[in-house]
Amino acid sequence: MLPKFHVIALASLLTLCASVALAEAPAPSGATRTIVTSSEQLPRRTITLAKLPSEYLSGPREDLAPLAAQIEANLRGDLERFDIQDATTLRAYHGGLLSLAQFRGEWSAVPAFVERLKSLQDKPGPRATTGVLATLVADQQSGRRDAAWVRAEVERRYGALDWAVAGDQIKATKGQFELLNPAVTLGAFKQQVDVMATNMNRAVPENLAVAIIDARLMLDHLAPVRAEIVAGLQAVIDRQAPVAAKPDLWTPRTFAIPATARAAEVGIGIWDSGVDLALFKPTPGRGIAFDRESRPSTALLRPLGDAQARWPQLQQLLKGAMDLRSALDTEDAGRLKQVVATLQPDQVKAFQEDVGLASLYAHGTHVAGIAVAGNPFARVFAATQLWEHRSEPVRPSEEMSRRAADGYRATVQAFKDQKLRVVNMSWRYGVGAFEAMLAWHNVGATPEERKVLARRLFDIERTALREAIASAPEILFIAGSGNEDNNADFDEYIPAGLQLPNLLTVGAVDQAGDETSFSTFGKTVVLHANGFEVDSVLPGGARVKFSGTSMASPQVANAAAKYFALNPQLTVAQVRDALLQGAERRGRVNLVNPRRSAELLGLQVE
């Protein structure tokens, strides 16, 4: 699932520390806390740094003490004032407070903090693994245990978990630690975070100050025992080899249309980062494209530029990243580990931008391959957004947001002109993206002024997107929910958070129908499809497995397009209702069943 804006997620770059929680601070006696139902209602603050962020990573720990004290006062104050109605946001608050407790060496309190955070986690896998490393590090530090003890305890503690519940999390944790390189963290700070702090005259957003403390904790406590953590996790994984793989729920539910079937051509829009149309049968109009500043472009497939010569290697790195997350010991995974292990600080920015470019280059084509699989009557229309891949985001402005709004209207008009029936949108963003970009460029005299400006720009684009989709009732739009394990409603994602009669938002489950740890949720997420290790094509035709809600939503688009191909007289309402009525409810997830929905529509499928 692609963000509209390629803004670096500091938490993923800077820290691998496991989050644990403090008990929620009680409201003052007699006080009524303000109920918070949207991230918009929370305060924005900056913290002034005495030096560059990277300088805190190796300098005296006491230099961080003033930051820690200010952050703690702010976080505790918010929890006293606000009744936050979102578990993801509460985990962020308590995770920040935990980092401060760890910074102070309050190790004996960690087990109680872990229990609080577990109570805020409703996904079984993350709940099972929450706090395992945090309590282990606390025990190591308080007992002055050596690296050999860490290796044994990692194996013992993770090995005691139910593999059926925690296996995916354990494999993902091992992959993250195999990629842990202190030089990468330092390089990310020096080449990217320091730049942002300098732009802002060192008055940085509060979450960046928290990230500095998290990164210092990672370097001090986790990096020195990285090899032992990986070895312990690998031992746990090795013991699972004889265990049967999860059942495949999806193959029996899907169907293909034979080339000889009595069916009509159906147009599918792939509103994404670009499509290699040489791999597909295109619509007559082929596509429409806009560049990083929302100006018209002629590039339906993102140009790689100087990186074209490196595409074979970048393709291997992309595949290696997916293999590593799944604990697959492949040549590509090995290459990725070797590359990251040898990166020097001054190489980090170029490496990350290369991988970001490759991801954007591959994404739309991979999505298209899923959307048309098993449908010889599918015709692809590329709606290409050439989003920024560099670490420095574009500078937002009202002029650019109005161009984006015009682009949304023009894109949907092109869909209507081409008589498309289905459009897939594997991307999302919220008002927070604008705040991050404005902060990078130090636009706005105060955080609250920046918040107001971000809201105005976001509303211009959200209104235009909503109206454009609503203007095409004959087209069924399918959106991916997002990969942040958050609430699409609370964070106001578009298009995922929009509610329209011709829009469905899809979350991701794995091959057995269990909700993935990353899938965004919320009241608008009404269907779920497989988003774990989904096979499809890359530009040029090579095949690879990717994971994400980006891979889940085109499977629903695939089913809808097949229904329209088999019966062009079907309406959007009929197809939408059949998809919902044919789905299987399992707790919070609602598993799409293409075969069952086809039966409800009276369609004969093989």
N, C-alpha and C positions, 0 to 999 in steps of 0.2 A: 504494500500500500504506500503510494508516494504522497509526501506532502507537496502542496503546491509550491512552497518555497523551500529550497534546500538549505535550511538553517541548521547548523550543527547542534545536536543534542548534547549539551555539556555533560549530563549525567552519564551517558554511554561512553563518552570519550575519557572522562576524568576519573571514574570510580568503579570499582567492582565490589565495594563494601556491601555486605548484606544489611538491609535496613531492619532495625528493630525499633520498638515503640515504647514511649513513656505512657503511663496511665494518663488519660485525658484530664487536663486541668479542670477543676470544678469552677462553676461560676461563683462570683462573690455572693455572699449571703444576701438574699433579697433582690438580687439583680436578675434581669431577664435578658438572656442572650438573644442577639439578632439572628434569625434563621437565614441561612445562606443556601440558596438553591442553584447558584450559577457562579462560575469563577469571576464573573464581572463584578460581583458584590464584595470581593475581597480587596484589601488595601494593597497598593503598590508602594514599595520603598526602595531606597538605594542605601548603600553603605560605602563610605569613603575609605579607600585603601591607603595605607601609608607608603606602599611600594607596589611594584608590578605583581600580578598574581603568581607568576612563575617564581618570584623571589621568596615567596612564602613556603615553597615546597622543600627547600633545602636550608633555609635560614633557621635561627633559633625558634623552638616551638613557642616560647613565650611571646613572640611577636604576633601570634595568632590569638592570644588571650583577649585583647580588646574586641576583636571581631566576634569571637565566640560569645562574649558577654552581651554584646549588642544584639546578636541574632537570637540568643535565648530569651532575652526580654521581649523581643518582638513576637516570637512564636508563641510563647506562653501568654502574652497579652491577647493575641488573636483568639487563642483557644478559650480564654476567659470571656471574651466579648461576643464570639460568634458560635452559633449552633450550626456547624457545617454538615450539610446533608449529603455528603459524597465521601464514600470510603476511600477512594483513590486519593483525594485531596488530604484527608486525614492521615493516610499513610505517609504522604510527603511531609506533613507537619511533624509527625512523630519520628519519622526517619531523620529529619533534621535535628530534632532534640536528642535522638539517640547518638548521632555523630558527636554532639557536644559532650554527652556523657562519656563516650569513648575517649574523646580528646582529653578529658579530665582524669581518665583512668578509673572511673567508677565501675569497675568490673563486676562487683558483687550484685549490682542492681540489674544487670543485663537479663537474667532469666525472666524477671517480672515484666520487663519491657517486651520481650519476645511474645509472651502470652497475649499482651494487649494487641500487638500487631497481627497476630494470628486471628484474633477476633474480628479484625477489619478485612480479612482476606476470604472471599467466598469461593475461590477456585481451588479445588482439592490439591492440585500439584503444587502451586505456590504456597498454599497454606502448610503443606507437609514439610517443605524445605525452608520456610521462613525461619530465620534466626539460627540455623544450624551452624553456620560459620561464625556468626556473631558470638554465640555462647562458647564455641571452641576457642576463638581468639581470646575471649575473656578468661577462660580457664588457663590457657597457655600463659597469658601475661601475668595473671595473679599468682600462678604456681611456678613461674619461671621454667616452663618446660621447654625441651629442645625440639629441633626439627623432626627427629625420629618419632617423638610423641605425637606431633601434628599429623604425620603420615598415618600412623596407626589409628588415631582418633577419627580422622576423616573417613577411613574405611569402615570403622566400627559404627559411627553415627549415621552416615549415609546408608550403610549396609543394613541398618535396622529399619529403614523406611520401606513401605510397601512399594515395590518396583512398579506395579501396575498403576499406581497413583503418581509416584514421584520420578519415574524413569526419565521422562522427557526433560524435566527440570535438572536432573543430575547430569544428563548428557550436555545440556546447554551450559551448565556451570563449568564443566570440564573444558568445553570449547572456549569459553570466555577466558579462563585462566591460561590456556595454552597460548592465547594471543596477548597475554599480559606482558608488556615490556615497559619498564620505567622510562626508557628513552622516548617511547611514543607519547606517554603522558606529558613528559617535559616538553617535547616538541609541539604537542597540541597547545600547551599553555603559551609557549614562547611565540609561536607563529600565528596563533589565532586568538586565544583568550587575552593575551597581553595587548594585542591590537585593539580589541574591543574596549578594554579598560582604558587604554590611552585615548581612544576616540571620546570616551566619556569623562575624561579628566579624572579617572580613577573613582568616580562616583558610580559604582556598579550596582545592578539589580541584586537584591538580597540573595536570590537563589544561586548567583555566581559565587558569592561569598561562602555559602554553604558548600558549594562544589570544591572550593579551595581546601576547606577542612576535610572533606571526604577524600580528596586526592592525597592529601598529606597522610591521612590514616592508612590509605591503601599502600602508599610507598613505605610507611613505617612498619606496618603489621602484616600485610598480605604478600607484598612482593618478595620479602626475604624467604618465605616458605612456599612460594609458587610451585616449585618442582614437587614438593611433598604433597601439596593439595591435589595436583594433577595425578600423581601416582596413586594416591588413595582413591580418588574417584575412578580411575581406570580399573583398579582392582574390583571395585563394586560393579562396574559395567561388565567386566570380563566374566564375572560369576553369573551374569544373566544370559550368556550366549545360548544355553540350551532352552531358555524359556521361549515359548511360542510367541510369534509376533501377534500384535493386535489384529482382530478380524477386520476384513475389508468390507465395510458396510456399503460402499458406493458402487462398485462394479455391478452388482445385481440391480441397482436402482436406475442405472443409466441405459441409454439405448442409442443406436445409430440409425440413420435413415439410409437405406440402400440407394445407390445411384439410379436404380431403375424404378424407384417409387414414384407414385403420382403426387408430385409436390411442386411448389412454385419457388422461384428464387426469393430470398429474404435478405434485406439489407440490415447489417449490424454495424453500429457505430462504435469504434474503439476510441473513446475520449481519454487520451493518455499522453505518454511522453514520446510517441512516435511509433510507426509500424513499418516493417519491411514488407511492402505490398508485393514484392516479387514472390513471396511465399504463399500468397493467397489470391483468390479471385476477387478483384475489386469491384466496387460499384462504378457506374460510368463517370461520376464526378471525382472519384478517387479520394479526395480529402480537402481539409482546410487546416491551416497552421498559423500559430502566433509565437513570437519570440519571447525572450525573458522579460521584456518590458511591455508585453501585450500588443506589439505591433504585428501586422500581417507578415507572414513568412511563406516561402515556397518549399521549405524543407519538411516533408511528411515523415521522414526518418531523420533523427538527430544526427548531424554531421559529427564525426569524431575528431576531425581536424588532425593535429599532430599526433593524437593518440591512435589514429587508424593503424599505424605500424605496430602498436603495442596491443591491439585487440586480441590476438591469440593468447597472449599472456594474461591480459585482463579478464578474458573469459574464463581461464583456468582459476584465477583468484576468486571470481564470483562463485564458481562451482565449489571451490575449496571451502569458502565460507559456509555454504549450505551443508556440505558434507561434514565439516567440523562440528557444526551445531548439532548434527544428528549422530555424532560420535562414529562416523564412518572413516575408517583408516584407508583413505584413498591417496593416490599420487597428488591430486589437486589439493587436498587438505594438507599434505606434507609440504607442498610448495608454498602455500599461504603461511604456514607456521615458520618456514625458513625465512621468508621475506620479512615478516613482521619482526622476527627475532633479531634481524640484522639492521633494522632501520635505525638511523641516527636522528637526533632531534631536528636537524635542519632538513630532513627528508620527509617528515611526517605530513606536512601540508600538501605537498605535491602528490604523495601516495594516496591520501584520503580523497583528494579531488579527482585523481585518476579513477579510483574505484567508484566514486560518486557518478562520474561521467559514464562509466561502463554500465552502472546500474540503470541510469536513465535511458541509455541507448538500448538496453536489453528489455526493459520492463514492458513497454507497450506491445512489442512483438510476442512476448511470452503470454501476455494476457489474451491477445488476439488468437493465438493457437488454441487456448482453452475454449474460447467462445465459439469457435467454428468446428471443434473436433466432432467427427461423426456426422457432419452435415454437409454433403456435397452441394447443397443448394444455397449455402451461405455466401454472401457477397460483403466484403469488408470496406468500410469507409473510415479513413484515418482522420481523427480530430486531434491534431498534435499541439501540445503545449511544450515549448522548449524551455522548461524550467531551469533555473540557475543551478549549476553543480559546484560552483566555487564556494569557498568558505565565506567570502564577503557577499552578503545578500544585496539584492537591488535596493535602492533607496525608495521607500514608498512615497507616494504623493497622490493628491486628489486627481491630478491629470492622468496618472497611470491607472488608478482604480477605475476611472471612467472609461479608459481604453479597454480595461479588462471587462467591464460591464458590456461595452459594445461588442467585444469579442464573444462573450457568452451568447448574446442575442444573435450574432452572425453565425455562430456555430450551430445553434439549434435551428436557425432558418435553413442552413445547409442540410441538416438532417431531414427537414421537411421536404426540401426540394428533391432530395434523393429518395424520398419515400421509404425511409428506414422504418423498421418496426421495433427494433431493440437498440438501446445504447448502454454500453458498460462504462462506468466511471470508477476506476480503481485509484482514487486520489481523494484527499480531504485536507481541509485546513480550518482554523478557527481564528477568532480575534487575537488570540495569543501570538500567532505568527506575525501579525503586524506590530504588536508591541515589541517582539524580539528584534525585528528588523529596524524599527525606529530607534530602539536602544543602541543597536550596533552603530548606527550613524549619529547617535546623540541628538536626535530630533525631539524637541520638547524640553521646556525649561525644568519641569518636574516630572516624576513618575505619573502623577495623576493627570497632568496635561497630556502626557504621552498616551495614557489610557483613553482619554476622550478622543484624541486624534485617531487612534487605532480603531475605536468603535465607529467613527464616522466613515473611515475608508472601508472597513469590513462591511458595514451596512450597505454601502453603495454596491459592492460586489454580490453580497448575499441576496439583496432585493432583485438585482438583475438576473442572477442565476435561477432564483425561484420563479420569477415571472417568465423567463425563457422556457423552462421545463413545463410550466403550467400551460404555455401557449401551444404545446404539442401533445394534446391528449391522445392522439393516435399512436404515440410512441411510448413504449415501456422503458423507463430508465432504471438501471440497476446500479447501486452504489455499494462499495465496500465500506465497512464500518470504521476501520483503522486498526493499528497494531500497537496501541499504547496501553492496553489493559485499563482503559478509563471509560468514563461515561460520556458518550457523544452529546447527550443533552446538556450536561453540566458545562462542558467545554465548548458548546455551540458549534460543532463541526458542520461544515457544508461540503458536499451535499448530504452527508450521512444523517445529519440532524433535521433535515427538512421533512415535512409531512405533506405529501401530495398524492392524489389518487393514481397517478401514473409513475410513481417512484417506489421502489423497494430497496431497503438497506439490508445488507447481508454480512453476518459475522462468520468467523472461521471455527471449524471443528477439525479433529484429526480423522484418520481413516476409520476409526471405530465409532465416531460420532461424539467424542468427548470434546468439550470446549477447549480451545487452545489457550495457553497461558497469556498470549499476547492480544487476543481478540478484544476490540473495543465493544462495549455493550451499551444498553440504553433502551428507552421505550420505542425508539424508531427502528431498532434492529429486530426485524420481524422474521427473518429466515437465516438459516445456517447451512453452509456447504463445506466440503472438504477444502481446507486451506493449508494442509501439511504435506510437504514433499510432493507437489503436483508437477507432473511431467508436461513439458511443452517445448516450443522452439525458441531459438534466439535468432537475431538477424544473421542471415547466411544459411540457416537451416539446422545448425547443431541443436541437439536436444539436451535439456537440463531440468532438474527438479528444483522448484522454488517453493517457499512457504510464505503465507500471509493472507490477509483478507483480500488482497489483490488477486489471489488465485481462487478464492471462494466465490466472489461475486460473478466472474465470467462463467462459472458453471451454471448459475441460475440464468444468466443471459443466454447461455447455450440451450438450455431447456426451452426457454420462451421462444427463441428463434425457430427451434424445431417445430413447436406447435403452430406458429404462424406459417411455416413452410408447408406443413401438412394440411392446414386449413386456413387460407388467407382471409377468410371471412370472419375469423375470430376477432373479438374486440380486446382492447387492453384490459378492460374490467374483467372479462371472462378469463383471460390468461392469469391475471393477477390473483383473482379469487381461487382459481384452480391450484396455483402454486401454494397458496396459503392453506387451502382446505386439504390438500394432499400431503402436507408436511406432517411430520411426527413430533409431537411435543415431548421433550425429555427435560423436565425441570425448566431451567432458564433458556435452553436452546430449543430451536424449532427446525428439525432436520428436513430439508427439502427432499422430495421423492419424485423425480421426473417421471418415472413410469406411472406411479399412482395418479399424478396430476394429469397425465395424458389420458388415462382411463376416464377421469372425471370430465374431460373435454370430449369424450367419445371418439378418441383417436386410436387407431389400431397400430401398435408398434411391435417390432420383432424382439 
